[in-house]
Amino acid sequence: MLFYTILLISLRLLGKREVGNLSVFDVVVFLMIAEVAAETIHKPTQSVWTGIFPVAVLAIIQISVALLSLKNKRVRDLLEGEPALMIRDGVIQETVMRKHRYNLDDLFQQLREQQVGSVEEVAYAYLEASGKLAIFQKSQSPLTIPVIMDGEIQQRHLHITGHTEQDLLTDLAAKGISSATTIFYATYLQGELKYQLKESAWRPSTDAR
């Protein structure tokens, strides 16, 4: 009963995420915890603390890595991967599909599952780290692509939106912002820069949001 309680507490501390959104690192940690639990249960004569200690260590490692990835996008991308642009303006990105070993059968199956009749209807389609295809049709609201995340300029996203880093810096300067490091999130919406300051750098602004 004690070991069962410890397991529940450990898994609760690991955070709330849907199974489909777990990173590879999360899955590895959960599998290792399950293996330790099974080994401990199968050996009732063994001290329960021999199972509690490795579970606690794994939980601490997972929580530490989660906190690090929360503060550092590069670590987050390394552990969880970045979304891959599979379709842009109705054109399938063949090179990207090959890189991610994603075939046309997979692509069209997910299009059908989301009731999309034609590739030409798609403005953007991203393959998420979970394996799910996120589809934005041309008839829908425009896709919001972050050009700044956690104070870091997203060069690849800037390219997709048709802007340069100099365009972004000029737009920030026009809003009285001298550095992108003070920005928590920013995007271009219908050609206009929208942003949210980090809490540590927050100040009243009529332009923000």
Secondary structure as the mmCIF struct_conf table of DSSP 4:
data_model
#
loop_
_struct_conf.conf_type_id
_struct_conf.id
_struct_conf.beg_label_comp_id
_struct_conf.beg_label_asym_id
_struct_conf.beg_label_seq_id
_struct_conf.end_label_comp_id
_struct_conf.end_label_asym_id
_struct_conf.end_label_seq_id
HELX_RH_AL_P HELX_RH_AL_P1 LEU A 2 LEU A 13
TURN_TY1_P TURN_TY1_P1 LEU A 14 LEU A 14
HELX_RH_3T_P HELX_RH_3T_P1 VAL A 19 ASN A 21
HELX_RH_AL_P HELX_RH_AL_P2 VAL A 24 HIS A 42
TURN_TY1_P TURN_TY1_P2 PRO A 44 THR A 45
BEND BEND1 GLN A 46 GLN A 46
TURN_TY1_P TURN_TY1_P3 VAL A 48 VAL A 48
HELX_RH_AL_P HELX_RH_AL_P3 TRP A 49 LYS A 71
HELX_RH_AL_P HELX_RH_AL_P4 LYS A 73 GLU A 80
STRN STRN1 ALA A 84 ARG A 88
TURN_TY1_P TURN_TY1_P4 ASP A 89 GLY A 90
STRN STRN2 VAL A 91 ILE A 92
HELX_RH_AL_P HELX_RH_AL_P5 GLU A 94 LYS A 99
TURN_TY1_P TURN_TY1_P5 HIS A 100 ARG A 101
HELX_RH_AL_P HELX_RH_AL_P6 LEU A 104 GLU A 113
TURN_TY1_P TURN_TY1_P6 GLN A 114 GLN A 115
HELX_RH_3T_P HELX_RH_3T_P2 VAL A 119 GLU A 121
STRN STRN3 VAL A 122 LEU A 127
TURN_TY1_P TURN_TY1_P7 ALA A 129 SER A 130
BEND BEND2 GLY A 131 GLY A 131
HELX_LH_PP_P HELX_LH_PP_P1 LYS A 132 LYS A 132
STRN STRN4 LEU A 133 GLN A 137
TURN_TY1_P TURN_TY1_P8 LYS A 138 SER A 139
BEND BEND3 GLN A 140 GLN A 140
HELX_LH_PP_P HELX_LH_PP_P2 SER A 141 THR A 144
STRN STRN5 PRO A 146 MET A 149
TURN_TY1_P TURN_TY1_P9 ASP A 150 GLY A 151
STRN STRN6 GLU A 152 ILE A 153
HELX_RH_AL_P HELX_RH_AL_P7 GLN A 155 THR A 161
TURN_TY1_P TURN_TY1_P10 GLY A 162 GLY A 162
HELX_RH_AL_P HELX_RH_AL_P8 GLU A 165 ALA A 174
TURN_TY1_P TURN_TY1_P11 LYS A 175 GLY A 176
HELX_RH_3T_P HELX_RH_3T_P3 ALA A 180 THR A 182
STRN STRN7 ILE A 183 LEU A 189
TURN_TY1_P TURN_TY1_P12 GLN A 190 GLY A 191
STRN STRN8 GLU A 192 LEU A 197
HELX_RH_3T_P HELX_RH_3T_P4 GLU A 199 ALA A 201
BEND BEND4 THR A 206 ASP A 207
#
